[in-house]
Every structure is written in C-alpha cells, then in structure tokens.
Amino acid sequence: MNATIDSSSTTAPVDIATMRATAAQMLGPEDGREMPPPVPDNLAALTGLLRGQLELLIPEVEAKAARLAKNSVARYCALACVGEARRKLSQQATPRYGGEAGHARRLARVLRALCDHYEVKGHAQR
C-alpha cells in the first residue's frame, strides 16, 4: 500500500522556546529589567534568523486567530500583530532608527509579541 501525506494539512510544531531565545539575543530577558545586550558580532545572521522565524510564525498565528470568534478581542489583537510583523519584514534598516541593530531589535520585539499570541498569553477567550 502506498500512502501519501498531504503536507498542506500537516505542519511541524512551532518551536516557540527557540524563537524566544533568538529574540532574547537582541532584547535581553523578557522581564525587561536589564538593558538590552550589546549588539552581537553575528548581527546579519541573527537578523536573517529573526526574519525566517517571523515568516514561519505569521501563518501559524493567523490560523489560530481564524479559529477565534470574529468579534474576539484576542483575534483582533493577534491579526494586528501579524500586520505589524509583515510591515516590519518589508522594511529595511535605516540609520535614523538605530541602523541594523535597531531594525533587528524591532524584528525581535514583534517576534516576541507573535510568540505571545501563538501561546494566547493574556487573552481571555471572548
């Protein structure tokens, strides 16, 4: 018997812990009590990793939001965050806003927010 798996309906689990660890390299611990860490030597590679993780997580958060009630506050917030993530992905670094490091920190912040939405932290299911 030859069975095929429909890959469109099967997705690998999202590794939120790894995504949070990647964001922490740019932002520091999530409690926000410390200053952000110094800019890493591998900034370009880390920025690429943040971009890739955002591209993986955006459709996952969208899918979770689609399962919420249409008038749900949690759905609205998650989709607003998805829109912000897409906007940040379309932008380039600029010296006016912190250059490459500032851009990577913005990507890390939106990645962290999407992780929260993926885990549905702080949202009552309305």
Solvent accessible surface area in square Angstrom, and as a share of the most:
residue,aa,sasa,rsa
1,M,236,1.05
2,N,148,0.76
3,A,82,0.64
4,T,128,0.74
5,I,145,0.73
6,D,88,0.46
7,S,90,0.58
8,S,98,0.63
9,S,89,0.57
10,T,81,0.47
11,T,92,0.54
12,A,82,0.63
13,P,128,0.80
14,V,28,0.16
15,D,81,0.42
16,I,17,0.08
17,A,78,0.60
18,T,64,0.37
19,M,9,0.04
20,R,30,0.11
21,A,57,0.45
22,T,3,0.02
23,A,0,0.00
24,A,33,0.26
25,Q,86,0.38
26,M,1,0.00
27,L,22,0.11
28,G,7,0.06
29,P,58,0.37
30,E,87,0.39
31,D,88,0.46
32,G,59,0.57
33,R,206,0.75
34,E,121,0.54
35,M,164,0.73
36,P,62,0.39
37,P,37,0.24
38,P,120,0.76
39,V,70,0.40
40,P,33,0.20
41,D,158,0.82
42,N,80,0.41
43,L,27,0.13
44,A,91,0.71
45,A,68,0.52
46,L,3,0.02
47,T,14,0.08
48,G,41,0.39
49,L,86,0.43
50,L,0,0.00
51,R,56,0.21
52,G,30,0.28
53,Q,14,0.06
54,L,0,0.00
55,E,106,0.48
56,L,118,0.59
57,L,0,0.00
58,I,6,0.03
59,P,69,0.44
60,E,41,0.19
61,V,2,0.01
62,E,53,0.24
63,A,44,0.34
64,K,63,0.26
65,A,2,0.01
66,A,65,0.51
67,R,172,0.63
68,L,41,0.20
69,A,50,0.39
70,K,172,0.73
71,N,137,0.70
72,S,3,0.02
73,V,71,0.41
74,A,3,0.02
75,R,43,0.16
76,Y,159,0.60
77,C,45,0.27
78,A,6,0.05
79,L,69,0.34
80,A,55,0.42
81,C,15,0.09
82,V,3,0.02
83,G,39,0.37
84,E,58,0.26
85,A,0,0.00
86,R,117,0.43
87,R,115,0.42
88,K,27,0.11
89,L,27,0.14
90,S,85,0.55
91,Q,63,0.28
92,Q,136,0.61
93,A,31,0.24
94,T,44,0.26
95,P,129,0.81
96,R,193,0.70
97,Y,120,0.46
98,G,50,0.48
99,G,19,0.19
100,E,104,0.47
101,A,17,0.13
102,G,12,0.11
103,H,6,0.03
104,A,0,0.00
105,R,46,0.17
106,R,47,0.17
107,L,0,0.00
108,A,0,0.00
109,R,124,0.45
110,V,7,0.04
111,L,0,0.00
112,R,37,0.14
113,A,35,0.27
114,L,0,0.00
115,C,0,0.00
116,D,46,0.24
117,H,28,0.13
118,Y,42,0.16
119,E,75,0.34
120,V,50,0.29
121,K,107,0.45
122,G,86,0.83
123,H,44,0.20
124,A,59,0.46
125,Q,115,0.51
126,R,169,0.62
